[in-house]
Amino acid sequence: MSNFIPTRVIKGSVTYRYGLFPDEGQQQPKSSSSLSNAPPLHTTLPIVIEPNTEMVDHDRNNSSKDSLLLWISQNKSWIRNVLNSSGAILFRGFQIMSAQDFEDVALEAAHYPLQDGYLGTSPRNRVTKYTFTASEFGPMVPIPQHLEMSFLPNSQPKEIFFYCQSPPENLHQGETPICDMRLVYQNLNEEFKRKLDKYQVANVRNYCSKRHAQHHHSLFSISFWSNILKQLDPFRTKPWEDIFETESESQVYKLCEHDQVEPRWKQGKELELYNEHDPIKQVPFALPSNDANRHGEDSSSKNTQGQSSCFTWSNHMQVFHIDAVPCEYRQVAQRQQRWIIYLLWMIALVVILIKKLLVSRHDQAQHAFFVPKRSVADNGKDHAQQTNGVENSKKESTFGSEETTKELELSTKEIQHVSDTIWQNTVFFDWRKGDVMMLNNSIISHGRMPYTQKKSKRVILTAFC
Ligand SMILES: [Fe+2]
C-alpha cells in the first residue's frame, strides 16, 4: 500500500497527501476473516489537507480559518481536479470552530451555489442559512453508503460537505465512512451488471402527514398490525409537509414534476412518491490510475473530445430495498462486534420477515426494485395505469433471468452482493474536532456508523451544492 502513498507535498501554507495513515485516524478492521471486513482497497481517498507547520509565517497562523479560506481561493482549480479524480478532500487541523466557520469554508470551496433547502429523506435541522445537521436518526441506526439524493438525478447535489463540530466520544463508532462508487460498479459481478444495463430502478417512498392521524383499525385486523409494522421501520422518516416545506398538494405536484416523481395520496393523507431512473451513470471522472490498475479492469473510457469518463453506481437500492436494514446491521455487527448490534440485526431480520408478509411493497416506508427500461412511447403513460398492470402481473424473482418485460424484485442475495461490494471499498476514519470533508457527490458516497452516546454529543453538520 505504501507504494501508492506519496510523502507529504507542501503546497504553500498547507501540506497534502493521498489517503490517511493508520496512525492518523484511519481504522483497521478488528478481523480480516470476513469479506466485508477486508481492508479498504482505495489508496487515494481522501486527500488530506493540513496546515504546513514547517513554514513559519509571523503575520499569519497557517492553521487559522482565514489561512484556509485564502488557500482555497488560490487553489480552486487544483481542488476541482482533485475532486474530479480522487473525489474526496479532508481539511484537518484548521481552526474551524463553529457552524458559521464551516459555512464560510463551504461557500469558498464549493464550485456551485450552496443550497438552502433539502428534498431528501433524512430528518435534518437547519443550523445556519446553508448548513444542516447531517442526520437526526437515532444513534443506533446505521445509515448505508449513498450518494446524496442519487434517487432524484435532477436534484442530486454535485458536492457535499461535512463538518465535525463535536466528534463521537468512542473511537471506531459514529464515523462517516466514504466509498468510491466507481469501484463499486467495477467490482460488481458481471451477471448483476448485465441486469443494471437492462433495467431501471424504481423507488417507492411513503411519508405520513403532519395533519392527519392514522385511521383506526380493529385490533384483530391485518391492517392494524401492518400499520404498527410500518412504524417500526427505522428509515421511516419525516412527514411530507416537512420535506416539501409546504402543506399545499398542488405545490407538491409542481415540486415533484422537476424530478419526474409521481405523488400519490393515500389513506390518512399519507403520500407515496414513485420514480424511476437508470441505476448507473456515466460520469466524466475517471478513476485515479493507481486504483484503476489495482482492480484489473479499467472501466474508464474517453469520449470523442478526449475527455475521460467512467461508469458509477448511482442509485439508492442499498438504502431503500426492504432487506437493506438487516443487511446493514449484519455488516456493522461484523465490524463493531458489539452485542447490541447483533441483537438489533436479529430484531431487524424478524421485523422485515413479518413486514414482507403483511405490508405490500407500495406501502413500505421505502422500497426499490427493477422495472423494464421504458420505450419513448411509454414515457408519456400515466404511471398509475402501469402500476395497476404490475400489481396484477406475476412477479419475477429469479436471479439472472433474461426476462426484461416485467418488474423484478431484487433478491436478498443480490442486495447482499451490493452491500458486500460497497463495504469492501469503504474507507473508515475517526472524526477529529474541526474536520471538514468535501466530496464529489457524483462518485463518492457517505454513510454513518452507529454509536453509543447521547445524540446531542456527536455533532456532524452538512452543506451541499
Ligand atoms: Fe446523506
Boltz pocket constraint, residues with backbone or C-beta under 6 A from the ligand:
constraints:
  - pocket:
      binder: B
      contacts: [[A, 122], [A, 134], [A, 146], [A, 148], [A, 446]]
      max_distance: 6.0
